[in-house]
Amino acid sequence: MFNLTAFQRDLLYVAAGLNRPSGQRIKSELEEDIGEITHGRLYPNLDTLVELGYVTQGEIDRRTNYYELTDDGRRALRKRREWEDRYVDFDDD
């Protein structure tokens, strides 16, 4: 997980929060927070997450794929959150 870019981590978090989202759905969700994302940025980064085994890619129809977290992806997110919590703890405020 520490080898991912911030954008790749963002993609992973968004995919984790949705049920088998398409690339377009992930793009739309993320654009609400960070602004415009080009296809040339989105899909190569999703492909990297697939290659690393954090998400699987399936087919909705001949033109549309979905993305789903793998067990490795869930474990990586969990470990990342635990690492973040070591440094940022807002519960003590």
C-alpha positions as CSV (number, residue, x, y, z in Angstrom):
1,M,0.0,0.0,0.0
2,F,2.9,2.4,0.7
3,N,4.0,1.9,-2.9
4,L,0.8,3.5,-4.3
5,T,0.4,7.1,-5.3
6,A,-2.0,9.2,-3.4
7,F,-4.4,9.1,-6.4
8,Q,-4.2,5.3,-6.5
9,R,-5.0,5.2,-2.8
10,D,-8.0,7.5,-3.4
11,L,-9.2,5.2,-6.1
12,L,-8.9,2.3,-3.8
13,Y,-10.9,4.0,-1.0
14,V,-13.7,5.0,-3.4
15,A,-13.9,1.5,-4.9
16,A,-14.1,0.1,-1.4
17,G,-17.1,2.3,-0.6
18,L,-19.1,1.2,-3.6
19,N,-20.6,-2.0,-4.8
20,R,-18.8,-3.2,-7.9
21,P,-18.5,0.3,-9.4
22,S,-17.7,1.0,-13.0
23,G,-14.6,3.1,-13.8
24,Q,-17.0,6.0,-14.7
25,R,-18.7,5.7,-11.3
26,I,-15.4,5.8,-9.5
27,K,-14.4,8.8,-11.6
28,S,-17.7,10.6,-10.9
29,E,-17.5,10.0,-7.2
30,L,-13.9,11.2,-6.9
31,E,-14.4,14.2,-9.2
32,E,-16.8,15.6,-6.6
33,D,-13.9,16.0,-4.2
34,I,-10.8,16.5,-6.3
35,G,-12.0,17.9,-9.6
36,E,-11.7,16.7,-13.2
37,I,-10.0,13.4,-13.9
38,T,-9.1,12.4,-17.4
39,H,-9.6,8.9,-18.8
40,G,-5.8,8.9,-19.4
41,R,-5.2,9.2,-15.7
42,L,-8.0,7.1,-14.4
43,Y,-7.7,3.8,-16.3
44,P,-4.0,3.3,-16.2
45,N,-4.1,3.8,-12.4
46,L,-7.0,1.3,-12.1
47,D,-5.0,-1.1,-14.2
48,T,-2.1,-0.8,-11.8
49,L,-4.4,-1.6,-8.8
50,V,-5.6,-4.7,-10.7
51,E,-2.0,-5.7,-11.5
52,L,-1.0,-5.3,-7.9
53,G,-3.9,-7.5,-6.8
54,Y,-5.8,-4.9,-4.8
55,V,-8.8,-5.0,-7.1
56,T,-10.3,-7.3,-9.6
57,Q,-11.8,-6.2,-12.8
58,G,-15.0,-7.8,-14.2
59,E,-17.3,-7.1,-17.1
60,I,-20.7,-5.5,-16.8
61,D,-21.2,-5.5,-20.5
62,R,-19.0,-5.3,-23.6
63,R,-18.2,-1.7,-23.0
64,T,-18.2,-1.4,-19.2
65,N,-16.0,-3.0,-16.5
66,Y,-16.5,-3.0,-12.8
67,Y,-13.9,-3.0,-10.1
68,E,-14.1,-4.8,-6.8
69,L,-11.6,-4.9,-3.9
70,T,-9.8,-8.2,-3.3
71,D,-9.0,-9.6,0.2
72,D,-5.5,-8.2,-0.3
73,G,-7.0,-4.8,-1.1
74,R,-9.1,-4.8,2.1
75,R,-6.1,-5.9,4.2
76,A,-4.0,-3.1,2.6
77,L,-6.6,-0.5,3.4
78,R,-7.0,-1.8,7.0
79,K,-3.2,-1.7,7.5
80,R,-3.1,1.8,6.0
81,R,-5.8,3.0,8.4
82,E,-4.0,1.5,11.4
83,W,-0.8,3.2,10.3
84,E,-2.7,6.6,9.9
85,D,-4.3,6.2,13.3
86,R,-0.8,5.8,14.9
87,Y,-0.1,9.4,13.9
88,V,-3.5,11.1,13.8
89,D,-5.9,10.5,16.6
90,F,-8.8,12.9,16.8
91,D,-10.6,11.0,19.5
92,D,-8.4,12.7,22.1
93,D,-9.7,16.2,21.3
